[in-house]
Amino acid sequence: MELKPFEKKVWLSSPTMHGVELKYITQAYETNWMSTVGENINEVENVTCKKVGCRYAVALSAGTASLHLAVKLAGVKPGDRVFCTDMTFAATVNPVRYEGGVPVFIDTEYDTWNMDPVALEKAFEIYPDVKVVVAAHLYGTPGKIDEIRSVCSKHNAVIIEDAAESLGASYKGVQTGTFGKYSAISFNGNKIITGSSGGMLLTDDREAAEKARKWSTQSRESAPWYQHEETGYNYRMSNVIAGVVRGQYSYLEEHIRQKKAIYMRYKEGFKDLPVSMNPYDIENSEPNFWLSCLLIDKEAMCSQVRSDSEALYISEASKSCPTQILEELLKFNAEGRPIWKPMHMQPVYRMNGFITRDGNARAGTNAYIPGETRDAGMDIFNRGLCLPSDNKMTPDEQDMIIEIVHRCFE
Ligand SMILES: *Cc1c(COP(=O)(O)O)cnc(C)c1O
């Protein structure tokens, strides 16, 4: 196969619009509901409750805002430790800090690349007073929900579920976004469906939903003037953004089918390489396949070193590494991405605790030393990468990507 750079960039995951979004945006415009009130907002809240199976959905400006209000609802106070998913986007954990909480990071398991319930149990042995756990479903793959829930209920801890990447994914037939006392979803531009931005807080607790609604609109009390008893936020979703989300909702299942087909095609295309795909619990969960990722076998890793801002590798016959593959993809005008760099390896969280399944709290390093695995999150970060997973990628384009990756292992 002759390889030429793609004329049109192949994206990691870009917005996929369908036209109907314009109808709802236009409706907002023509009826002059160009604010944070209107039919689109009411409608996307209703549709979300129906789809996900939660009682209340509060439409907000971002997934991050939803997580922030979830952390407030969970009652996190300055100095409180909160157990958090370690290998994730920083938006999962930053809101804990907004409230003065102290994230303690829980290592990752290899079966779904999410919070390791064994490490979580160890964490409760070390810090038995922790009352809140923030758990994400990475790349649209549900985590070990039953195990995490049973550890949390044993220790009377509340779960905040970060389902920002997993809208439409289910575990034992139940949608993600229903497993937290408070859950968050996101409509950021590269998610499975998008509003260009936006997010939602989901809960079955009516009082919590009402509080979130009030906080998100500047915490006005009922009075003839602007009366405030609590700190407020400007976190409400715009009715224009809600129009985009409303239009996208009818395509959620189609997007998931397309993403799944991409995942399966990669899986088939890489079966002769020393790599595996991001795994999921085939028996119990149905991911939304938001991003397709690769993990290179330990034996097939060439040497790779990453500083805080640069990456180097030494090319070797029949071996490769994420840095090489990402650089090659870029040469052909395709966008990949490293795995989320674990929070315990981030300078901004260098003083925070990190707990692995053997109960050790250890710091990560930036070098990949073959044969030496010190924590699961760091290991997956070192050996893994996200592949171009855009819905609009054609099978031919994907076959090219598969070939580019093969050549890295020659
Ligand atoms: C995208 C994302 C968020 C944040 O959502 P925004 O809508 O961008 O604020 C939070 N957590 C995870 C895991 C995400 O991927």
The ligand as an SDF file (V2000), in Angstrom:
LIG
                    3D

 15 15  0  0  0  0  0  0  0  0999 V2000
  -14.4890   16.4440   29.0080 C   0  0  0  0  0  0  0  0  0  0  0  0
  -14.3290   15.9330   30.3910 C   0  0  0  0  0  0  0  0  0  0  0  0
  -14.7110   16.6840   31.5130 C   0  0  0  0  0  0  0  0  0  0  0  0
  -15.0990   18.1170   31.4380 C   0  0  0  0  0  0  0  0  0  0  0  0
  -16.1510   18.4420   30.6650 O   0  0  0  0  0  0  0  0  0  0  0  0
  -16.2530   19.9410   30.0540 P   0  0  0  0  0  0  0  0  0  0  0  0
  -17.6250   19.9620   29.5060 O   0  0  0  0  0  0  0  0  0  0  0  0
  -15.1880   20.0620   29.0180 O   0  0  0  0  0  0  0  0  0  0  0  0
  -16.0660   20.9020   31.1770 O   0  0  0  0  0  0  0  0  0  0  0  0
  -14.6270   16.1130   32.7480 C   0  0  0  0  0  0  0  0  0  0  0  0
  -14.1470   14.8760   32.9150 N   0  0  0  0  0  0  0  0  0  0  0  0
  -13.7410   14.1210   31.8820 C   0  0  0  0  0  0  0  0  0  0  0  0
  -13.2570   12.7350   32.1470 C   0  0  0  0  0  0  0  0  0  0  0  0
  -13.7920   14.6340   30.5870 C   0  0  0  0  0  0  0  0  0  0  0  0
  -13.3310   13.9020   29.5720 O   0  0  0  0  0  0  0  0  0  0  0  0
  1  2  1  0
  2  3  1  0
  2 14  2  0
  3  4  1  0
  3 10  2  0
  4  5  1  0
  5  6  1  0
  6  7  2  0
  6  8  1  0
  6  9  1  0
 10 11  1  0
 11 12  2  0
 12 13  1  0
 12 14  1  0
 14 15  1  0
M  END
$$$$
